[in-house]
């Protein structure tokens, strides 16, 4: 089985379970693709029939995937993620809703979502 990975163990000691697991993980695990996540993040836009709630969920998911793919708890990273969510959400809104939200000047992502829901109705 080690031959599949392109290396043969030098001695029996080199062929332990942990080494095998690491080699398999390196070979087959899908690492977050930064460029793909960035592209998906940049292309988020509100579709004609898309609700504000659906857009907010999409922005949250794409922002987390782009900025914090490992779901770290570091305060600076969380703060950056929240600011980026707010900015991207406003940018992704339909132009008529975006204009109203910019006038209102929300300070948080949650506030922007609530304001957009009110403007939409």
Secondary structure, 3 states (H helix, E strand, C coil): CHHHHCCCCCCHHHCCHHHHHHHHHHHHCCCCCHHHHHHHHHCCCCCCCCCHHHHHHHHHHHHHHHHCCCCCCCHHHHHHHHHHHHHHHHHHCCHHHHHHHHHHCCCCHHHHHHHHHHHHC
